[in-house]
Structures are given as C-alpha cells and as structure tokens.
Amino acid sequence: PREADHFATVGRRGAGLALDLGNLLFVFRSAIAGIERAIEDPAQAGLGQNGLSILGEATDYIERMTDSLRMLAGVSPRTGDSGDAPKSVDFRDWWRDSSFLIQRAVPRGIGVEADFEPGMRSIHIAPAAMTQLMLNLVSNAGHAIAERAQPGIPRWFVRISARAAPSGRHACLVVDDDGPGMAPDVERRVFEPYFSRHTDGAGTGMGLGLVRRAVEAAGGTITLESTVGIGTTGTVLLPLAV
C-alpha cells in the first residue's frame, strides 16, 4: 500500500507538472515573440528586455518544480540549493518577481489587474506553490474571458486582489473574471480530478483539483462562485505567517 501511495503521489505531481508546463509554453511563446520583435526593430528594445525577464522567471519556476520532483523521488536537490525551502511569501514581493510570468499566462488582448492591501503580513505557503496556484487560477480565468471577448470591445481583465481576512489570521486572495460563467452542475464538479467542462478535448481537467490540493496542503481553503453570463470568482484563504 505504501508503494501504491507513493506512485499515486508521483502521478499527481506528474500531472501537475504537465499542466504547469503547458501554461509555461504559452508564456515562453509570448516572451520569444517579444524578443524577435526587438531583434527586427531596435526601437522595440523594451519588448526584448521584458521577454528576457519573463524567460528568466519562468526558468526559475521550472527549476523549483524540478527540485520538488527530485525530492519526491528521493534525489538530492541541485548542488548549492538549500534543503530548507522558504515556507512563507510576502505577496507584494512575490508579485514583483512573478508578475511577468502571471501576466503572460492569459491570451493576447486580456490584461491582469492587481490590488493589494498595504502592509499585509506574509502568507504561510511556499513561493513555488503560490506560483502554481495563481498561474492556474489566472490562466483559467483568462481563457474563460477569451471565450466571451469580442473584437473591438475595450480590453478585458482578470482581477486579482489580496488582503487580510476579517479574522486577522488569514490572507484572502481573490481571482475574478468576466467570462461566460459556469452552470451549477459544472460548478459543483470543477474540483473533481479529470473533470473538464470542455467537450472538444481541450484541457485535462486537472488544474483546479491541483490548485485545491496546493491550497489545502498550506492549511487553506478555496471556493468558487460562478454565474452564467456574469463570470466566476475564486476565493482562496491562506494562513498568515506567524
């Protein structure tokens, strides 16, 4: 039974890795396109610099995911890495370092707006786990909006907010979109493994299930509220660091 549990855990991590790499491929393509434009037109050098920053952050994230899988397999982390990975994150610092990556996880023409409460305490979650859950939530929201957005309509946005919950013990992270929303029967099943509302084969159905596991592993909770024709709001509560 222990061996079976181990392989089940490896399978879940592998599914999460595949999903994250799929999101990151979208990010890499965006960054490379910016660098190519900068090469062709020196006046757009800023696009090239942004592209390099995006590639650097995405590469760092892949390295963190690789270390997680190596430790799961009983292999030592890369030489020079500390075995004590950070277990808390200052959301503003995390956003400063990861915003390039998160903003490129949505389709072209869709923006990401962020609103953070000043002075909020650090959140009890590893930075890599924070990136994984936010990358998935924002990517899902962005692609949902893309289903509804129409050419010529002003730019659409995924909205992120972070603030202390009224209890004073948790951080409340909200990801909100103006996509098509979900019917109640779909909303009830979105956290089920392998469930996908797409009937055309798009998507693996693994994303939100992995997000919930990452949130629960950090001692938090996640809920979704969705209304057809209005959009979807994901709310994550995570413990504040002591």
N, C-alpha and C positions, 0 to 999 in steps of 0.2 A: 504493500500500500504506500509506503514512503517513497519508493521509486516511482510509482504511478503519479503521486502528488508532485514529485519533482518534475516529471516530464510534462504534466499538465501546466505547471508554473512556467516552464520553458516555452511551452506552446503559446501561453497567453502573452509572455514577453515578446516572443517572435511575432505574434500578430500585431502587437503594439508597435514594434519596430517597423514592420512592413507599412503600417498605416502612416506613421510619422515620416518615413522615407518618401512615401507618396506625396505627402504635404510638402516636404522639403524639396522634392523635384520641381514642384510648381514655383517655389521660392528661388531655386537655383536658375531656372529658365528666365525669370524676371530680372535677376541680377546680371546674368550674362547678356541679356538684351541691352541693358543699360550700358555695360562696358563696351559692347560692339558699337553702339551709337556714339559713345565718346571717342572711340578709335576713328570712326568715319568722320566725325565733326569735332575738332578740338574745342569749339565753343561750348560743347556739352560735357566738358570735363567733370562737372559736378555729378552727372549721372554715373560716370565711371567710378568716382570715389565712393558714391553711395553703394554701387554694386559690389565693390571690394569689401566694404564694411558688412554688407549683407552676407557675402560668402564667408567671411571670417566668423561671424556669429553662428551661421548655420553649421560650419565645420566644427566649431567648439561644441555645439549641441550634439552633433553626431558622435564626437569623442566621448561626451558624457554618457550617451546611450550605450556606446560600445563598452565603456567601463562597467556599467550596470550589468550587462550581459556577461562580461568576463567574470565578475564577482559571483554571479549566479551559477556559472559553470565551475566555480572553484579555482579560477585562474587569477593570479595577482593582477592588480591594476597596472597601467603603464608605468615604466620606471620614472621616478621623480614625482609621482602623484601621491598625495596624502591619502591614507586609508580612511581618514575621518572626513567624509564629505559634509559640507555645510547642511544643517537641518532647518535653517530659517532664512527668510528672504525679506529684505526691505523692498516693498512693491515699487516705490519710485526708482530705486536703483536698478531693480530688475527690468522695469520698463525702459529705462535709459539704455540698458545694454541689449535688450531683446526686441525693442520696438521695430527695428528694421526688419527683423525676421517675421514678427507677427503681422505687420502691415502688408507684407508681400504674400501672405497666406490666403488673401482674398482675390477674386478675379479683378481684372483691369476695369477701372471706372467706379470701383467701390472703395470707399475710404474707411479708416478706423479712427474713431474719436475716443479720447481717453480723459477721464475726470477723476482725480484722486484727492482724497481728503488730506490736507496738510498735517504733518506730524503724526501720522498713523504708525503704530508700533509694527515691528517686524512680524511676519507671519510664520507659523510653525509648519514649514514644508520645504523640502529640498528644492533648490532652484531648477534642477532638471525636471522634477515633477511639475513645478509651476509652469514651465515652458510647455511640457507635454499637454497639460490640461487646457491651457489658454490657447495653444496652437490649434487644438482640435475644436474647441468651442468657437473660436473666431473663424476658422476655416469653414465650419458647418454653417455659421451664420452668414458668412459672405457668399457662399454658394447658394444658400436659400434665397438671399436677396437677388442674386443673379437670375433666378428663375422668374422673378417678378419685374425686375427693372426693364424699362423700355427706352429705346434710343431717343435722345432729345429731352428726356426728363432730367432735371437737375440731379447732381451726384447723390448717390445713396450711401449710407454709412452703417457700419457696425459700431455700436456704442459700448464702451467699457467703463465701468465705474468701480471704485474701491474705497471703502470707508469702514470705520469701526461699527460693528453691530450695536444696537441699543444695550445689549447685555454687558458690553465692555470687555468681553472675554474672547470675542471672535471678530475676524475681518469678514466683511460682506462684499463679495465680488460679483458684479452683475454684467452679463453679456446680453445685449438687446439687439434685435434685428427687426426690420420691416418686411420680412419675407412673406411667403404665402400662408404661413402658419400650418398647423397640423390638426387633423381631425381628432376627436377624443380617443378613438380606438387606436390610432397611431401614437398619440401622446402617451398612452398607457404602456406602450411596448418599447419605447425608444431606448431604454437601458438594457433590453434583452440582448444577450450575445447573438451575433449574426443576423439580427433583425434589421432590415432596411426598408424605408418607405418607397425606395426606388424600385420600379418593376422592370426597368430596362437593363438591369445588371450593374448599374453604376453604384459604386460604394460597396464596402464589405460588411457593413452593419456592425463593425467593431468599435467605432470611435467613441460613442457616448458610454458604452459599457466600460471601456478603458478609462475614460475620464472619471466615472463614478468610483472605480477601484482606486485610482490615484488619490481622489479626494478622501475616501474612507480610510485609506492607509495613513493619511495625515491626521485622522481624527475629525474629519469634517463631514458635511452633507452637501448634496446638490439636488436642486429641484428645477423643473421646467414648467413654465406656464405658456400655453400657446392658444391663439385664437385664429381660426381660419380667416384669411383676408386681412389680418391685422399684423401678425408677426409672432415671434417667440422670444421669451425672456428666460435666460438661465441664471439661477442664483446659487452661488457657492458660498458656504460658511466654513471658514477655516480657523482653527485656534490661533490666537495671537501668541507670540513667543513670550516666555516668562522673563 
